[in-house]
Amino acid sequence: MCQSEIQGRMNASLEGNENGLVAYYDFEEGTPSGTNTALTEVKDKAGTNHGTMNGFAKTGSTSNWVDGQRLVSENTALNFDGLNDVVFLSNPSTTVSAGSLGLPTTQITLEAWIRVETLTSAWGCAVGFTQDNGSFESGWICGRSDG
């Protein structure tokens, strides 16, 4: 999106069909603090790269959907417990390329709204695509580091 498109939509939720948008996860599938155990994936509103949930309790007020910041009448967020909650876009034991998922391979812009309550390690990844190549990893992450 160009600057005017971004500014025009900065206080509204995306639709999923915006120009150049590759993937969009709004995490609005579940009921805040409800029993969401039947839900197993988060939907990609811009395509077909739906994410598989792993490690989530999906009940109560942690490791589950929670009330989100209200931009629209209904808005939820996904609460990650910081231990083992993960959303995979592919089977983690299968090797895939960024291109095979429709992700950019040379340039990328990421946006994520994240509220960190407790830091449990020196670094963390909120969004990323990495490939373990033995003695080194390659890819990209959007995260934080103390160093």
N, C-alpha and C positions, 0 to 999 in steps of 0.2 A: 504494500500500500504506500502511496505517497504521503507526504507530510499533512496535506489538507484532509485526506481520508482518515488518517490517524487522529488528528485533532477533532474532526467531526464526530468520531465514534468513541472518544476517550471516556465518556460517561455512560456508555451503553454496552450491552453484551454483543458479541459478534454473532453473525448468522451462520457462518461456516462456508459461505460461498463468495467471500471477499477475494478480490483479484490477487493472485500470487500466494494465497494461503495454502500451505501444504498439509498441515494437521492442526486440529483444534479440539482440545479436551476441556469441557467446562465442568466436569465432575458433578453433574446434576442428576444422575441416575437414581440415587437413593433418597430415603426419607431421613432427615436429620435426627440422629440419636435413636433411630428405629431399628427394627429387626430387618436387616438387609442381606441375610445369609444366602438367599437365592440368587443374588446378583453376583456375577463372576467377571464382568468386564466393564470397562469405561468406553464410551463410544467416541470415535473420531467424527466430529460433526462436519469436517471438511473432506472426508474421504473414507477409506476402508481400513485404515491402520488402527483398528480397535485394540485396546490394551487389556491384557489378562491380569486380574488382581491376584496377588499372592501374599499371604501372611496376615491379611486383615481379619479382625474379629467380626466386623460388620454388625455389631450390636453395641449399645451404650454410646457414651460420648467421646470415646477415643478409639482409634483404629477403625473408623466408620465415617459415614457422612455426618456433617455438622452444619449448623447455620452458617452461611457465608455472608460476605459484605453485600448489601443490597444495591444492585444496579437496576434490577427489574423486580417484579412482584414475587417471583420465585427464584431463589438463588441459594445453592448449597455449595459446600466445599468438602474436600476429602481430607480427613485427619490421618496423617501417617504417624505411627507410634515411635518412629526414630530407631527402631530395632530391626524389624524384618518386613515391614510393609513396603511392597514394591508393585509397580504396574509395568509389566513387560509388553513390548510391542511385538516380540517374536519369542519363540521358545529359547530360553537362555542357553540351552545345550546345543543349539543349532547355529551354525555360522551363516550370517546373512550380511549383505552389504547395505550401506545407507541407501544407495540407488535402488536396490530391490524393494525397499519400503517406500520409495517415492520421496526420500529425504534428500536435501541438497548435499552435494559432495564437495563443493568449493567455497560457497558462501552461505551463511545462515544468520537469521535474526531470531532470537528467542525472547519470549516474554513470559514471565511467571509471577503470580502474586503469591508470596510465601510469607507466613508468619512463623518464626522460630521461637519456641517457648523455652527450650533447654538445649544447650550445646553439649553433646556427649562425646565429641571427638574433635581433633584438630582440623578436620576437613569434612566436607559433605557435598554430595551431589544431589541437586533437585531434579534436573533434567539432563540426560546425556545419552550419547551413543558411543559405546566403546567396544573394541575388539581386543581380546587378550591374545597377544602374539608371543607368548612364552616369557621372555625376559623383559618385554616392554608392552605397553598398551597403546593403541592409537584410537583416535576419535575426537569427540568434543564433549564438554560438560558445561552446565550452568550451575554453579555451586558457590561454595565459600571455603576459605582457607584462613587459618590463623597465621600462616607463614608467608 
